[in-house]
C-alpha cells in the first residue's frame, strides 16, 4: 500500500484525489488546473506521461498490480517554477470468501463454522457469523440443531455479506424395537425410524433377501428382519424379531362318522393359530367318551359305541384373538335314533291373508315323552315361540321355514321341520309379443306375464288358441321379471317364496291365414294334494295376433312385356298384396318421363320399368319391358281410301261413256219398223244384245 502527497499551494486539481483499487483492476485519475501554465505531465512507475501543453491530463493503468505505485501530477507554471500533487492510491485484495458449495455449508456434526468457509484478503479482514441476527461462535462444535440460515460478514478494504444455509451432517441412526408383535391382517404400527442428514436410505432384509414391509402382516411374515440405513456418512444395521399372531384357522380333519354298535370312533380336531389354540368339545356326555389334547391337536375317543353316542360333536378352538367351531355327526347304526317328534299336520298349505287357520302341533313320541327337557318352535328369522303350537302370519310369512326343536335327556337336541306353503294367486295375467309383430313362416315369441304370484316355483302355464289348448314349437323356462343374467339365483323362481313377477315365453310360427287368431294363457298353482283342488287358476284376456307377410305383386294385371304404339299412352297398373299394406314405387331410367298417378304409371316411351312393393317384412320387384310398335292402321286406311277413289274414278269414267251411248243418242219415231218380238232388244243397229226376261 502506498500513500503519496503533494504541495498544498500547487493549483492542481485531482479527480478523484483518493482512489481505492482492487488488485488487478484499472485505475484512472484526472489532473487539471485553472491557472496559466506551460506544461503538464504525470510521473509514475506505470502509466507515466511526458509534459504536454494541455488543460487536463488523465493517468490510467489498465491493471494495477504495483503495491508501491506513487503517481504524481506536475505542472510548469513559468520557466524554472514547477509544482505537483500526488493522488492517494490504495491497492487491496479481497476479502475473498470461499465455501465448498455455493449458498450451502455441509459440515459434519462436531465440526466448526470456520472450517466451512475460507476468508482471505489484504488488509487482513475481520469475520463475523450471525444466525437470526445473533452472533454465532465459529469455533464451537456444531450439533444437528445448529442447522439453518447463517450470515457471514467480512470486512477488510471493503465489506462483504454472504447468506449461507448450514446443513449439519450426522447419522444414520436407527430407532427400532428388538421385538414386535403384530396381529395378522391388521394394520401394524411398527416404527423403525432411520434419522440423519442426508436422509438415509433404508432397506429391509429377511433371510438375506431384500423385502418390502406391507401395511399388514400375514403369518408367513413372522421371522427375524434386519433394517439397513445408509447414507454417504456410514451404514447402520439393526435386527428386529417380528411375531405375527393370528386366530385359529378353520378346523380340519373333523368329519362325520358312521359306525356300528360296539365300534370304536376317533374324532380329530386340528387348527393352527399363534399362540396355539385351546380346545374344548360339546357333546352328550357318556362314560365311554374321552378327550386327549396333544401337540396342538385334540382327539375325542368313543369306545364301544352305543345308541347314546349318536348325535353332534362340536369342537371349539380358541385363543385371545378368536374362536372357531366345527360340528361332526356320529351315527351309530343298528339303533333307532330318529328325532322322536311328531308334527300335525306334517304339511300346511295356506292362502294369502286367510283368516281361518288351524295351528301346527308339535308333540314328542309317546315312548320318549318322559325324556323331554324343552320343546319350542323357531322360524328362519330367529323368532322363537315357546310351546308346542305354531300359527302362521298369513300377511307376511312367505318363507318362515318353521322348525320344531326338542331337547331330550338321552339324545340331546333334535329338530323336525314343518313343510309350510303360503300361496297367493296372481294379481294379473297378460300376454304380449316379444321382439315385434309375427312374420309369416318366421318363429316369433309370445310371453305370458304373471304379476305377484307365490310361490312362483309352483306355477304351471297352459296356452290356448281360441278355446283349444295347444303345444307350442318351443317353451321357455319360467323366469323372474327383471332378473339379471349375471346373477343366476335371482332368475330362478325357486329361490324366492314371496310374491314375484314371472313370465313364461313360447315360440311358434304362423302363416297369413292365422292372422286374427286369439291366444290366451292360463296360470295354475299346482300345490300338491294338500293344496286346494282343483288348483287355483287365472286366465289372461285374449290376445289377437296380426301376421305380417311380404308383398305379392299381381302379375296378371302387369305382364312382363307391354307393347305401346307410337304416339299412344299406355297405363301400367301395379297392385300388390301384403301385411302391412305395401308401398308401391316405380323405378325407371332418367331419360324417360312417365306420369305417375298413385299405383299407375302412364308411359308412351319404350324402356324397362320396375315396380317396387315394400313393407316392414320385405321388398319385391317386378320388371316390365315396354316395347314400341308402329301403328300401320292409318297407312292401311289411307291406301284403302286411295284405292276406293281410284276405282270410283274408273267406274265413273266407264259409266259416263256408257251413258252417252245409251241415253245421249238421237232417236227417230218416223217409219218405225215393226220387228218380231224376241228376247233381244236391238240398239239402233248395234250388235249389242242384252238378254231380256219376260215379265209375267
PyMOL commands that set and color helices and strands:
alter all, ss='L'
color gray80, all
select helices_A, chain A and resi 113-115+144-146+219-221+307-309+366-371+456-458+488-491+493-495+512-514+633-663
alter helices_A, ss='H'
color red, helices_A
select strands_A, chain A and resi 12-15+18-22+27-33+39-43+49-52+56-61+72-78+81-85+88-99+104-108+117-122+126-131+134-136+148-155+159-175+179-183+193-197+201-206+209-211+223-230+235-245+257-260+265-270+278-282+289-294+297-302+311-319+322-333+341-344+347-351+360-364+372-378+384-386+389-390+403-408+412-417+419-423+428-434+444-453+459-465+468-469+474-475+479-480+500-508+517-525+537-539+543-545+549-553+561-565+570-573+576-579+583-587+595-597+600-603+607-614+619-629
alter strands_A, ss='S'
color yellow, strands_A
deselect
rebuild
show_as cartoon
